[in-house]
Amino acid sequence: MCATLFMMASTLMYSAAATGVTFQGVFEQGALVRGTVPAGSKILLNGEPVKVTPKGQFAIGFDRDAKPDHIFKVTYPDGLTEIKPLKIAAKQYKIDRVTGISQNIMKPDPVAQARAAKDAEQTRAARDIFSEQYAFMQPFIWPVTGRISGVYGSQRVYNDVPGNPHFGVDVARPTGTVVVAPADGVITLAVPDMFYSGGTVIIDHGYGVSSTFLHLSKLYLNVGDKVKQGDKVAEIGATGRVTGPHLDWRLNWFQMRLDPVSIVPPMASVLAEQQSQKR
């Protein structure tokens, strides 16, 4: 038994319902893919165990530079084992070159570096949390709508030194614009002023899937608070190291940084629907 491979909108997707496995998502770099197997099944992705809910639901991810070939292995409750090769499509990322950047921007002072390291440690700890929530399987919504000013995977080269890739999607809106929860979850991090990211909130959606909101001007909630999809979480700002107000939304599967666009409808279609509702 093997998955049927087919083309849709120039991206590779799989359908494997006949074998007891279903996948929801696009198999490409940066994507979060969710799916189901018969309850009681066990999963390995490239030899590493994947957490599966009691109902047989799971999430897997493929990072920005994921290799093309991956092995998905399922052991069903009756002991039957099935191995599925997965092909991951490559993406092209925008690379910008910037020169004339001052040294204090290229390398912050030791105090700032220590602060940034502490911030990163808090963020990593929040993204490492495992909870048995099923919210990760919900259809996600945009936490805010508007003009997309930054995309996942893009990268700047400063003074011929490659910077870190951008691991989120930026939506430009004025300071004070309300940000809502894209899916149900629990607040696992709420810090009003981190060095790089400014006001920062992380929502755990369960089974390693989390949303991070950066550069916020106001936080409405605290660690431990539960949210439902659409609940108000914070307000957009220009805090941290940014050039203007916007929301930087990031999606993680544990520590793997993924593209939020992989789990929401295209922004253009959402904005068009909003306009039609106003008429």
C-alpha positions in Angstrom: 0.0 0.0 0.0 1.4 3.4 -0.8 0.2 7.0 -0.9 -1.2 8.5 -4.1 0.9 11.4 -5.2 -0.7 14.2 -7.1 -0.1 17.8 -8.1 -2.2 20.7 -6.8 -1.3 24.4 -7.4 2.3 23.4 -8.3 2.9 21.9 -4.8 3.1 18.3 -3.7 0.4 16.8 -1.5 -0.5 13.3 -0.5 -3.7 11.3 0.0 -3.4 8.1 1.9 -6.9 7.5 3.3 -7.0 4.0 1.9 -4.1 2.9 4.1 -5.5 4.5 7.3 -3.3 7.6 7.3 -4.6 11.0 6.2 -2.5 14.2 5.8 -3.7 17.8 5.9 -1.2 20.3 4.5 1.3 21.0 1.8 4.6 19.0 1.7 7.1 21.8 1.3 9.8 23.5 3.2 8.5 25.5 6.2 5.2 23.7 6.4 3.2 22.3 9.3 1.4 19.1 8.3 -1.3 17.6 10.5 -3.0 14.2 10.1 -4.6 11.2 11.6 -3.9 7.5 12.0 -6.0 4.8 13.6 -6.1 5.3 17.4 -3.3 3.4 19.1 -0.9 3.7 16.2 2.7 4.8 16.6 4.6 7.1 14.3 8.3 7.7 13.5 9.5 10.5 11.3 13.0 9.9 10.1 13.5 7.5 13.0 12.2 9.9 15.6 9.0 9.3 17.5 6.1 11.6 16.9 3.5 12.3 19.6 0.0 11.0 18.7 -3.2 11.9 20.5 -5.4 9.1 21.9 -7.7 9.8 18.9 -4.8 9.3 16.5 -4.1 12.9 15.6 -0.6 14.2 15.0 1.5 17.1 13.8 4.8 17.1 11.9 6.9 19.9 10.5 9.6 20.5 7.8 11.9 23.4 8.5 13.1 26.2 6.2 15.9 24.2 4.7 14.4 20.7 4.9 15.9 18.1 2.7 13.7 16.6 0.0 13.5 13.0 1.3 11.9 12.0 4.5 10.6 8.6 5.9 7.2 8.4 7.7 6.7 5.1 9.4 3.4 4.0 11.0 3.0 0.9 13.2 -0.7 0.1 13.4 -2.5 -1.3 16.5 -2.5 -4.8 14.9 1.3 -4.7 14.5 1.3 -4.0 10.8 4.1 -1.5 9.9 3.9 0.8 6.9 6.7 3.0 5.6 5.9 6.1 3.5 8.5 8.1 1.7 7.7 11.8 1.8 8.9 14.2 -0.9 9.3 17.8 0.4 9.2 20.6 -2.2 11.9 23.3 -2.1 11.0 27.0 -1.8 12.7 30.0 -3.2 13.5 32.7 -0.5 14.0 36.4 -0.9 17.6 37.5 -0.2 18.4 41.2 0.3 21.9 42.7 0.6 22.4 45.7 2.8 25.7 47.6 3.3 26.9 50.5 5.5 25.4 49.1 8.7 27.1 50.4 11.8 29.0 48.0 14.1 26.8 48.7 17.2 23.8 47.4 15.2 25.7 44.5 13.8 26.9 43.5 17.3 25.1 44.9 20.3 27.0 45.7 23.5 27.7 42.8 26.1 24.8 43.9 28.3 22.3 43.8 25.4 23.7 40.4 24.3 23.2 39.0 27.8 19.7 40.3 27.9 18.9 38.8 24.5 20.4 35.4 25.6 18.1 35.4 28.6 15.1 36.3 26.4 16.0 33.4 24.0 16.2 31.0 26.9 12.7 31.9 28.1 11.4 31.5 24.5 13.0 28.1 24.0 11.6 26.9 27.3 8.0 28.0 26.4 8.3 26.2 23.0 9.5 23.0 24.6 6.3 22.6 26.5 4.3 19.5 25.7 0.5 19.6 26.4 -2.3 17.3 25.5 -4.5 19.9 23.9 -6.2 19.1 20.6 -6.3 22.8 19.4 -3.5 22.2 17.0 -5.9 20.4 14.8 -8.3 23.4 14.4 -8.5 25.3 11.2 -6.4 28.3 12.1 -7.4 31.9 11.4 -5.2 35.0 10.9 -4.5 36.8 14.3 -4.8 40.1 12.4 -5.4 41.0 8.7 -3.7 43.6 6.6 -0.8 44.1 4.3 1.9 41.5 4.5 5.2 43.3 4.9 7.5 40.4 5.6 7.6 36.7 4.7 8.9 33.5 6.1 12.3 32.4 5.0 13.5 35.8 3.7 17.0 36.8 4.7 19.3 39.9 4.7 23.0 40.0 4.2 24.5 42.8 6.2 27.9 44.1 5.2 28.4 40.7 3.4 27.5 38.8 6.6 24.4 36.7 6.3 21.8 37.5 9.0 19.4 35.1 10.5 16.4 34.2 8.2 13.1 35.7 9.0 11.0 33.0 10.6 7.6 34.7 10.7 5.0 36.5 8.6 4.7 40.3 9.2 1.4 42.0 9.0 1.7 45.8 8.9 -1.0 47.6 11.0 -1.0 50.7 13.2 0.0 50.5 16.9 -3.0 49.5 19.0 -4.6 47.2 16.4 -6.0 44.2 18.3 -4.4 40.7 17.8 -6.6 37.7 18.4 -5.8 34.0 19.1 -5.5 32.0 15.8 -6.7 28.9 17.6 -7.5 27.7 21.2 -4.6 27.4 23.6 -2.9 28.4 26.8 -0.5 31.4 27.3 3.0 30.0 28.1 5.0 33.3 27.7 4.0 36.9 28.2 6.8 39.4 28.4 6.2 43.1 27.7 9.8 44.1 26.6 12.3 41.6 25.2 15.4 43.0 23.6 14.9 42.0 20.0 11.1 41.1 19.9 9.7 43.7 22.4 6.3 42.7 23.7 6.2 38.9 23.2 3.4 36.3 23.7 3.4 32.6 23.1 0.3 30.5 22.8 0.5 26.7 23.2 -1.9 24.9 20.9 -0.9 21.4 22.0 1.4 18.6 20.8 4.3 21.0 20.3 2.5 23.4 18.1 2.7 27.1 19.3 2.1 30.6 18.0 4.4 33.5 18.9 3.5 37.2 18.6 6.3 39.8 18.5 6.6 43.6 18.8 3.4 44.0 20.8 2.6 47.3 22.5 0.1 45.9 25.0 -0.5 42.4 26.4 -4.0 41.5 27.6 -3.2 38.1 29.2 -0.8 36.4 31.6 1.0 33.0 31.6 -1.5 30.2 32.4 -4.5 32.0 30.9 -6.6 30.0 28.5 -7.8 31.4 25.2 -10.4 30.5 22.6 -10.0 31.1 18.9 -10.7 34.8 18.2 -10.1 36.0 21.8 -8.2 39.3 22.2 -4.6 38.6 23.1 -2.6 41.8 22.7 -2.1 45.0 20.6 0.3 45.6 17.7 3.2 47.8 18.4 6.7 48.8 17.3 8.6 47.5 20.3 12.0 45.7 20.2 14.2 46.2 17.2 11.8 47.2 14.4 11.4 50.1 12.0 7.6 50.4 12.3 4.4 48.9 13.8 3.5 45.4 12.7 2.7 41.9 14.0 5.4 39.3 13.5 3.5 36.0 13.8 5.6 32.9 14.2 4.6 29.2 14.2 6.6 26.4 15.9 6.5 22.7 16.2 8.6 22.4 19.4 11.8 24.2 18.4 11.3 23.9 14.6 10.4 27.2 13.1 7.6 27.0 10.5 5.6 29.3 8.2 2.2 30.3 9.6 1.0 30.8 6.1 1.1 27.0 5.7 -2.0 26.7 7.9 -4.3 29.7 7.1 -6.2 30.8 4.0 -4.4 33.2 1.7 -4.5 36.8 3.0 -5.9 38.1 -0.3 -8.9 35.8 0.0 -9.6 36.8 3.6 -9.4 40.5 2.8 -11.7 40.0 -0.2 -14.2 38.2 2.0 -14.1 41.0 4.5 -14.8 43.5 1.8 -17.7 41.6 0.5 -19.3 41.4 4.0 -19.1 45.2 4.3 -21.2 45.7 1.1 
